[in-house]
Amino acid sequence: MAAAIGSMQAVNLTFRRRGVRCGIAEPSGEPATIGQKTRYDDGLVERVFMGLFARKMDKFGSKKNKKKEKGFWEYDYESFVEVSKRVMQGRSRVQQQEAVREVLLSMLPPGAPQQFRKLFPPTKWAAEFNAALTVPFFHWLVGPSQVIEVEVNGVKQRSGVRIKKCRYLENSGCVGMCVNMCKIPTQDFFTNEFGLPLTMNPNFEDMSCEMIYGQAPPAFEEDPATKQPCLADICSMSNPSSPICPKLEA
């Protein structure tokens, strides 16, 4: 697993040295302010990841309203989000989370979770190492982020990652997609499959998110993120009259 991650990181760095890179296309170099959509300049590596994840997820997507199947290189971020929306259709929140888990497992070679547990037992070093990997490795998915110091079980460590403005939430505009298709399955995957606890705390006001490696996530019923209303101004699937996003109740 570590070798696979290292190889993918090396490929990423090679492309960047050759000028094939992604980044924020805003003049400031920072995510756009709330209410405006951040523009990105995606490179070859990022398009590869988008196509890879989208094609895997497409196997679980609803056939209703499905357009002509795209070629591997035809996926961009918007089409990746559209595939995510089709995966949600006709599924309960638990089924949505399970679908993402299956996609994540399908991306790994056999025995990878067991190997990860051997290489990265739940220690401070493992938590900090994975936090450091998250910043460059998931830039294409969530946008720019940075490692921050957090406190886990009374110990200060640099195992936190602050996502400035989550690209997935910004483009989907959906609380349910954030929680069911990203937060919960990612927490569950690291905590239960990899054996490394992870808690994700999305902020639906400024669209930032804090990831804390080494901290066990709360139960679904006790998590503040599961009590959020729809982002009615930007979500095409919103129900403004509901106090909680319907996708979190189903």
ZIDAHU-V231683 format. One record per pair of residues at least 4 apart in sequence whose ideal C-beta (glycine too) atoms are under 7 Angstrom apart, sorted by the first residue. I is the first residue (numbers start at 1). GAP is how many residues later the second one is. Records with the same first field share a line. If there is no record, write none. Layout:
I: GAP, GAP
//
This chain:
1: 4, 111, 114, 115, 118
2: 4, 117
3: 4
4: 4
5: 4, 128
6: 4
7: 4
8: 4
9: 4, 127, 128
10: 4
11: 4, 34
12: 4, 33, 124
13: 4
14: 4
15: 5, 6, 28, 29, 30
16: 5
20: 23, 24, 25
21: 22
22: 18, 19, 20, 21, 24, 118
23: 18
24: 5, 6, 7, 14, 16, 120
25: 14, 15, 16
26: 4, 6, 12, 13
31: 7, 112, 113, 133, 134
32: 4, 5, 6
34: 172, 173
37: 133
38: 105, 127, 129, 132
40: 37
42: 4, 5, 34, 35
44: 4
45: 4
46: 4, 94
47: 4, 26, 28
48: 4
49: 4, 91
50: 4, 25, 26, 27, 30, 90
51: 4, 21, 22, 24
52: 4
53: 4, 27
54: 4, 21, 25, 26, 29
55: 17
56: 47, 50, 51
57: 4, 26, 27, 30, 46
58: 25
60: 27, 39, 43
61: 5, 22, 25, 26
62: 24, 27, 28
64: 25
66: 20
70: 4, 5, 9
75: 4, 5
77: 4, 94
78: 4, 93
79: 4
80: 4
81: 4, 90, 91
82: 4
83: 4
84: 4, 88, 93, 97
87: 9, 12
88: 8, 89, 93, 159
91: 4, 5, 8
92: 158
93: 4, 87, 154, 155, 157
94: 4
95: 4
96: 4, 84, 85
97: 4, 83, 87, 88
98: 4
99: 4
100: 4, 81, 85
101: 4, 84, 87, 88
102: 4
103: 4
104: 85
108: 4
111: 4
112: 4
113: 4, 80, 81
114: 4
115: 4
116: 4, 78
117: 4, 77, 78
120: 6, 10, 76
121: 5
122: 4, 73, 74, 75, 92
124: 4, 31, 33, 90
125: 4
126: 4, 70
127: 4, 30, 32, 69, 86, 87
128: 4, 29, 30, 31
129: 4
130: 4, 66, 83
131: 16, 27, 28, 29, 30, 82
132: 15
133: 4
134: 4, 11, 27, 77
135: 10, 11, 12, 26
138: 4
139: 4, 5
141: 26, 27
142: 21, 24, 25, 26
143: 20, 21, 22, 23, 24
144: 20
145: 16, 17, 18, 19
146: 16
147: 11, 13, 14
148: 12, 13, 14
149: 7, 8, 9, 11
150: 7, 9, 10, 62
151: 4, 5
152: 5, 7, 60, 62, 63
157: 57
159: 53, 54, 55
160: 50, 51, 52
161: 50
162: 46, 48
163: 45, 46
164: 44
165: 5, 42, 43
166: 4, 36, 41, 42, 43
167: 4
168: 4, 10, 14
169: 9, 33, 38
170: 37
172: 5
173: 58, 61, 62
174: 4, 61, 63
175: 4, 29, 53, 55, 56, 70, 73
176: 4, 69, 71, 72
177: 4
178: 4, 5, 24
179: 4, 5, 46, 47, 69
180: 4, 67
181: 4
182: 4
183: 4, 17, 19, 42
184: 4
185: 4
186: 4, 12, 14
187: 4, 11, 12, 13, 30
188: 4
189: 4, 5
190: 4, 6, 8
191: 6, 7, 25, 26
196: 17
197: 17, 18, 19
198: 13, 15, 19
199: 13, 16, 17, 18
200: 9, 11
201: 8, 9
202: 7, 23
203: 4, 5, 6
204: 24, 27
218: 4, 5
220: 6
226: 22
227: 17
228: 16, 17
229: 13, 14, 15, 16
230: 5, 8, 9, 10, 12, 15
231: 4, 7
232: 6, 8
239: 7
242: 4
244: 4, 5
246: 4
//
